[in-house]
Amino acid sequence: MGRIQSLTPVLVAVASVATMMMNPRRASADAEPSPPAEHSEPSPPPSSARALALSIALPLAGYGLMAVAASRDVDTLSKLGMGTGAVLALLGSSGGHVYTGRFGRAAAFSAGRVALAVVGLGAAVEGISYGDSSESDYDHDKARAYMALALGAAGGILGLSVWESVDTYRSARAAEAAGAAGASLAIAPMLVPDRRSLTLGGLALAGTF
């Protein structure tokens, strides 16, 4: 009986070695530590320079396309170029806000420019109509007033475009600054003496999120 008890550890060791030799893959899997879990890095904030470039380049491309279309003979291609250029001129300044994910601001600025464009176009049509001396309703003063309104609407469109470009850059810069700061967490030891002149230990947490 004593021999069997003394041989028990040896038999257990032999059985373990035999099991490892019969199934080496499992043994190696148990021996190798599991790879650490991958942590996804937060995506960087949108570039303020790229947002500003989109806000300026898209409407300029629209005005350029309209100018090229106006210099051509009136055909399907010129009409298509004029329409595409008008859309880019009115909505292109919002490209920077769309790029940075601020769709509400993009919609508000674009709606303002479209409203001014409708008012300006209507005023221009009325101004041309009253300015035609061959028509019975010719009125020079009304023609001038309507054309002044049309020019004011055009100036408002330009002003909204410049304002949106500035707003796009400032909001993108603020997002970059917030992303650069990021979240932080600090852990520091804390020692507080109590009434019995004993020191109580602990940890203090501080952070920004």
TIZA-433188 format. One record per residue (C-alpha): residue number from 1; residue in three letters; z, x, y; chain. Coordinates in nm, 3 decimals, padded with zeros to 5 digits. Example, Ala and Ser with C-alpha at 12.3 -4.5 7.8 and 13.67 -1.06 7.14 Angstrom:
<rs>
[1, Ala, [00.780, 01.230, -00.450], A]
[2, Ser, [00.714, 01.367, -00.106], A]
</rs>
This chain:
<rs>
[1, Met, [00.000, 00.000, 00.000], A]
[2, Gly, [00.082, 00.286, 00.232], A]
[3, Arg, [-00.254, 00.448, 00.167], A]
[4, Ile, [-00.439, 00.129, 00.252], A]
[5, Gln, [-00.253, 00.097, 00.584], A]
[6, Ser, [-00.320, 00.462, 00.669], A]
[7, Leu, [-00.690, 00.419, 00.589], A]
[8, Thr, [-00.729, 00.104, 00.797], A]
[9, Pro, [-00.805, 00.283, 01.126], A]
[10, Val, [-01.056, 00.506, 00.949], A]
[11, Leu, [-01.230, 00.205, 00.792], A]
[12, Val, [-01.247, 00.027, 01.128], A]
[13, Ala, [-01.400, 00.335, 01.290], A]
[14, Val, [-01.657, 00.371, 01.011], A]
[15, Ala, [-01.749, 00.004, 01.036], A]
[16, Ser, [-01.794, 00.035, 01.413], A]
[17, Val, [-02.020, 00.340, 01.375], A]
[18, Ala, [-02.225, 00.162, 01.108], A]
[19, Thr, [-02.266, -00.143, 01.329], A]
[20, Met, [-02.385, 00.070, 01.620], A]
[21, Met, [-02.635, 00.251, 01.397], A]
[22, Met, [-02.773, -00.077, 01.260], A]
[23, Asn, [-02.813, -00.230, 01.607], A]
[24, Pro, [-02.870, 00.052, 01.857], A]
[25, Arg, [-03.030, -00.175, 02.120], A]
[26, Arg, [-02.719, -00.385, 02.153], A]
[27, Ala, [-02.500, -00.080, 02.172], A]
[28, Ser, [-02.709, 00.072, 02.447], A]
[29, Ala, [-02.712, -00.258, 02.634], A]
[30, Asp, [-02.335, -00.274, 02.617], A]
[31, Ala, [-02.303, 00.087, 02.729], A]
[32, Glu, [-02.539, 00.060, 03.025], A]
[33, Pro, [-02.388, -00.105, 03.330], A]
[34, Ser, [-02.569, -00.408, 03.466], A]
[35, Pro, [-02.775, -00.340, 03.776], A]
[36, Pro, [-02.616, -00.448, 04.099], A]
[37, Ala, [-02.724, -00.780, 04.239], A]
[38, Glu, [-02.990, -00.753, 04.504], A]
[39, His, [-02.898, -00.882, 04.846], A]
[40, Ser, [-03.181, -01.016, 05.057], A]
[41, Glu, [-03.194, -00.861, 05.401], A]
[42, Pro, [-03.210, -01.104, 05.694], A]
[43, Ser, [-03.556, -01.132, 05.844], A]
[44, Pro, [-03.596, -00.955, 06.179], A]
[45, Pro, [-03.630, -01.173, 06.491], A]
[46, Pro, [-03.979, -01.237, 06.632], A]
[47, Ser, [-04.118, -00.967, 06.858], A]
[48, Ser, [-04.092, -01.051, 07.227], A]
[49, Ala, [-04.399, -00.839, 07.306], A]
[50, Arg, [-04.608, -01.024, 07.049], A]
[51, Ala, [-04.484, -01.360, 07.174], A]
[52, Leu, [-04.577, -01.271, 07.532], A]
[53, Ala, [-04.918, -01.141, 07.423], A]
[54, Leu, [-04.997, -01.466, 07.243], A]
[55, Ser, [-04.882, -01.672, 07.541], A]
[56, Ile, [-05.118, -01.486, 07.774], A]
[57, Ala, [-05.415, -01.400, 07.552], A]
[58, Leu, [-05.482, -01.747, 07.409], A]
[59, Pro, [-05.531, -01.931, 07.741], A]
[60, Leu, [-05.732, -01.640, 07.883], A]
[61, Ala, [-05.959, -01.660, 07.580], A]
[62, Gly, [-05.996, -02.033, 07.647], A]
[63, Tyr, [-06.097, -01.983, 08.009], A]
[64, Gly, [-06.341, -01.710, 07.907], A]
[65, Leu, [-06.497, -01.933, 07.644], A]
[66, Met, [-06.536, -02.214, 07.898], A]
[67, Ala, [-06.705, -01.976, 08.142], A]
[68, Val, [-06.951, -01.857, 07.878], A]
[69, Ala, [-07.026, -02.215, 07.771], A]
[70, Ala, [-07.084, -02.321, 08.132], A]
[71, Ser, [-07.338, -02.042, 08.181], A]
[72, Arg, [-07.550, -02.165, 07.890], A]
[73, Asp, [-07.790, -02.457, 07.870], A]
[74, Val, [-07.625, -02.782, 07.772], A]
[75, Asp, [-07.653, -02.805, 07.395], A]
[76, Thr, [-07.428, -02.863, 07.095], A]
[77, Leu, [-07.304, -02.505, 07.091], A]
[78, Ser, [-07.216, -02.504, 07.460], A]
[79, Lys, [-07.034, -02.837, 07.428], A]
[80, Leu, [-06.839, -02.703, 07.133], A]
[81, Gly, [-06.750, -02.389, 07.326], A]
[82, Met, [-06.643, -02.590, 07.629], A]
[83, Gly, [-06.420, -02.817, 07.422], A]
[84, Thr, [-06.263, -02.531, 07.228], A]
[85, Gly, [-06.206, -02.337, 07.548], A]
[86, Ala, [-06.041, -02.636, 07.714], A]
[87, Val, [-05.801, -02.680, 07.421], A]
[88, Leu, [-05.708, -02.311, 07.427], A]
[89, Ala, [-05.665, -02.314, 07.804], A]
[90, Leu, [-05.430, -02.613, 07.793], A]
[91, Leu, [-05.236, -02.540, 07.474], A]
[92, Gly, [-05.274, -02.165, 07.427], A]
[93, Ser, [-04.975, -02.071, 07.641], A]
[94, Ser, [-04.754, -02.242, 07.385], A]
[95, Gly, [-04.867, -01.998, 07.116], A]
[96, Gly, [-04.576, -01.767, 07.197], A]
[97, His, [-04.320, -02.045, 07.159], A]
[98, Val, [-04.480, -02.156, 06.832], A]
[99, Tyr, [-04.465, -01.797, 06.706], A]
[100, Thr, [-04.093, -01.776, 06.784], A]
[101, Gly, [-04.024, -02.117, 06.626], A]
[102, Arg, [-03.940, -02.303, 06.948], A]
[103, Phe, [-04.162, -02.603, 06.885], A]
[104, Gly, [-03.976, -02.833, 07.124], A]
[105, Arg, [-04.044, -02.610, 07.423], A]
[106, Ala, [-04.405, -02.565, 07.314], A]
[107, Ala, [-04.454, -02.941, 07.297], A]
[108, Ala, [-04.290, -03.000, 07.636], A]
[109, Phe, [-04.500, -02.741, 07.821], A]
[110, Ser, [-04.821, -02.848, 07.648], A]
[111, Ala, [-04.756, -03.216, 07.727], A]
[112, Gly, [-04.704, -03.129, 08.093], A]
[113, Arg, [-05.033, -02.940, 08.113], A]
[114, Val, [-05.225, -03.217, 07.935], A]
[115, Ala, [-05.082, -03.478, 08.174], A]
[116, Leu, [-05.183, -03.267, 08.474], A]
[117, Ala, [-05.529, -03.218, 08.323], A]
[118, Val, [-05.577, -03.595, 08.287], A]
[119, Val, [-05.466, -03.652, 08.646], A]
[120, Gly, [-05.684, -03.369, 08.776], A]
[121, Leu, [-05.991, -03.481, 08.585], A]
[122, Gly, [-05.956, -03.838, 08.706], A]
[123, Ala, [-05.908, -03.722, 09.064], A]
[124, Ala, [-06.214, -03.498, 09.042], A]
[125, Val, [-06.429, -03.783, 08.915], A]
[126, Glu, [-06.313, -04.010, 09.195], A]
[127, Gly, [-06.362, -03.735, 09.452], A]
[128, Ile, [-06.720, -03.677, 09.340], A]
[129, Ser, [-06.786, -04.050, 09.344], A]
[130, Tyr, [-06.655, -04.100, 09.698], A]
[131, Gly, [-06.827, -03.782, 09.815], A]
[132, Asp, [-07.175, -03.899, 09.717], A]
[133, Ser, [-07.340, -04.004, 10.041], A]
[134, Ser, [-07.609, -04.196, 09.857], A]
[135, Glu, [-07.355, -04.447, 09.726], A]
[136, Ser, [-07.238, -04.749, 09.918], A]
[137, Asp, [-06.868, -04.661, 09.870], A]
[138, Tyr, [-06.911, -04.318, 10.027], A]
[139, Asp, [-06.587, -04.210, 10.198], A]
[140, His, [-06.547, -03.852, 10.308], A]
[141, Asp, [-06.170, -03.875, 10.364], A]
[142, Lys, [-06.103, -04.024, 10.020], A]
[143, Ala, [-06.327, -03.764, 09.861], A]
[144, Arg, [-06.128, -03.485, 10.022], A]
[145, Ala, [-05.795, -03.642, 09.919], A]
[146, Tyr, [-05.902, -03.679, 09.557], A]
[147, Met, [-06.040, -03.327, 09.541], A]
[148, Ala, [-05.715, -03.193, 09.689], A]
[149, Leu, [-05.526, -03.380, 09.416], A]
[150, Ala, [-05.754, -03.227, 09.154], A]
[151, Leu, [-05.693, -02.878, 09.291], A]
[152, Gly, [-05.319, -02.943, 09.296], A]
[153, Ala, [-05.329, -03.049, 08.931], A]
[154, Ala, [-05.520, -02.731, 08.844], A]
[155, Gly, [-05.258, -02.525, 09.026], A]
[156, Gly, [-04.985, -02.710, 08.836], A]
[157, Ile, [-05.152, -02.624, 08.505], A]
[158, Leu, [-05.165, -02.258, 08.603], A]
[159, Gly, [-04.803, -02.266, 08.719], A]
[160, Leu, [-04.683, -02.420, 08.393], A]
[161, Ser, [-04.873, -02.157, 08.197], A]
[162, Val, [-04.711, -01.872, 08.391], A]
[163, Trp, [-04.369, -02.036, 08.362], A]
[164, Glu, [-04.407, -02.077, 07.988], A]
[165, Ser, [-04.511, -01.714, 07.943], A]
[166, Val, [-04.199, -01.600, 08.128], A]
[167, Asp, [-03.981, -01.841, 07.931], A]
[168, Thr, [-04.136, -01.725, 07.604], A]
[169, Tyr, [-04.059, -01.362, 07.678], A]
[170, Arg, [-03.703, -01.427, 07.793], A]
[171, Ser, [-03.612, -01.644, 07.494], A]
[172, Ala, [-03.769, -01.396, 07.250], A]
[173, Arg, [-03.576, -01.110, 07.411], A]
[174, Ala, [-03.254, -01.308, 07.377], A]
[175, Ala, [-03.329, -01.364, 07.007], A]
[176, Glu, [-03.395, -00.992, 06.961], A]
[177, Ala, [-03.064, -00.903, 07.125], A]
[178, Ala, [-02.878, -01.153, 06.907], A]
[179, Gly, [-03.047, -01.020, 06.594], A]
[180, Ala, [-02.969, -00.660, 06.686], A]
[181, Ala, [-02.601, -00.742, 06.723], A]
[182, Gly, [-02.588, -00.914, 06.386], A]
[183, Ala, [-02.276, -01.019, 06.199], A]
[184, Ser, [-01.986, -00.778, 06.152], A]
[185, Leu, [-01.650, -00.787, 05.974], A]
[186, Ala, [-01.363, -00.544, 06.023], A]
[187, Ile, [-01.050, -00.510, 05.807], A]
[188, Ala, [-00.748, -00.327, 05.947], A]
[189, Pro, [-00.390, -00.280, 05.821], A]
[190, Met, [-00.124, -00.480, 06.002], A]
[191, Leu, [00.245, -00.381, 06.024], A]
[192, Val, [00.491, -00.627, 06.173], A]
[193, Pro, [00.868, -00.548, 06.197], A]
[194, Asp, [01.091, -00.841, 06.116], A]
[195, Arg, [01.447, -00.919, 06.233], A]
[196, Arg, [01.607, -00.710, 05.960], A]
[197, Ser, [01.425, -00.396, 06.078], A]
[198, Leu, [01.203, -00.412, 05.773], A]
[199, Thr, [00.830, -00.363, 05.804], A]
[200, Leu, [00.600, -00.627, 05.660], A]
[201, Gly, [00.251, -00.514, 05.562], A]
[202, Gly, [-00.071, -00.707, 05.560], A]
[203, Leu, [-00.438, -00.706, 05.649], A]
[204, Ala, [-00.599, -00.823, 05.972], A]
[205, Leu, [-00.957, -00.955, 05.971], A]
[206, Ala, [-01.183, -00.956, 06.277], A]
[207, Gly, [-01.554, -01.015, 06.304], A]
[208, Thr, [-01.852, -01.158, 06.489], A]
[209, Phe, [-02.096, -01.405, 06.336], A]
</rs>
